[in-house]
């Protein structure tokens, strides 16, 4: 059957608009947290909880909305997600209290699987591996930050027009994105028509939700309620056990348990969690904190720190992402992922001499290098592998789980990296030992991620079943993706 021709430019414009709408919700608000605290007369902890609400909701909706898109139509689901995101943005802009803002951020979290769905829809329309790799790299790089402009714009709007102006901006972008997706993107579904396994959704969401909440609480370290953390982990294990039993008894499961046992699933998820744990808190916490530390760091203000760290990191990722995606089409996704991971380990090693120095150029160079190796390569490859390794009969399941793994790794990163920083900080907190401890811990975890990446099988060619390719490779005892 002849495939319909698709306008690649229009398709990319619509999908990028959707990803930008989500990314603004993820990053544009960061510089405005203090403004929200003042305007709503609340505490910093309460404001931080609204951010946690958004990212937790985003992770949970990522677990099942891609699968729902497989069944009822991906364009329909993505358009609906963007409409709900816009509604949440309007509620947030009008929020008279922190409680209403918390609810609004939960609603906005419905947009969590935007990038995963966009990549699946792109894969349906673009079959050439090199072209897909390039375009996928653009989408994944935007997901890493809109060249830092999102954070800078958020700071400007909050300072000059109040925090509500940020949410009104999000709402406008959300309307444009929803209209473009609905008008331009072709509808697509999984080849096999099945029913949605809502019975399986409930215990899976409870399991991942309680685990994410446990990691968020553990990230408070000394102030954490550790009995609560342990209790939440126990609930997560019980809920996952129930989920496993439910899926084994369901004719059309949300996630067939045999898929979870395959190397194409657990090796990718393990690599994603370890990669995020090793790099996320270092780049989004340790390095900016060092830049702002007036005692042993560079003594920058928050805005200046962003220009020297986060912004160059995001720009580097945005530039390199498309090239990394195209290279993956020729070299293989796992191989390019390993190159990026090795680069990230080297970048963290090179960061050690910068700690305790007065070299702003060194700080800038490391931020750019991590932007290249992680935001431009590692993040793009991990996202792409989620699509490439997903089975033909359930194409939405692995991108959704991988999105959850990204969020899980981010939460775990702040718990583990800051625990290492605290454990190595001298009593009076005046030395650089804590920064060294956090960076070294990140490097060690990234080394584990590199080891785990060798377990990821080579994606099957377009039109074949990844699981079948994996089984054939095992039977032939050949080395996959050398």
Buried (B, 14 or more C-beta within 10 A) or exposed (E): EEEEEBEEEEBBBBBBBBBBBBBBBBBBBBBBBEBBBEBBEBEEEBBEBBBBBBBBBBBBBBBBBBBBBBBEBBBBBBBBBBBBBBBBBBBBBEBEEBEBBBBBBBBBBBBBBBBBBBBBBBBBBBEEBBBBBBBBBBBBBBBBBBBBBBBBBBBBBBEEEBBBBBBBBBBEBBBBBBBBBBEBBEEBBBEEEBEBBEBBBBBBBBBBBBBBBBBBBBBBBEEBEEEEBEEBBEBBEBBBEBBBEBBEEBEBBBBBBEBBEBBBBBBBBBBBBBBBBBBBBBBBBBBBBBBBBEEBBBEBEEEBBBBBBBBBBBBBBBBBBBBBBBBBBEBBBBBBBBBBBBBBBBBBEBBBEBBBEEEBEBBBBBBBBBBBBBBBBBBBBBBBBBBBBBBBBBBBBBBBBBBBBBBBBBBBBBBBBBBBBBEBBEEEEEBBBBBBBBBBBBBBBBBBBBBBBBBBBBBBEEEEEBBEBBEEBEEEEEEBBE
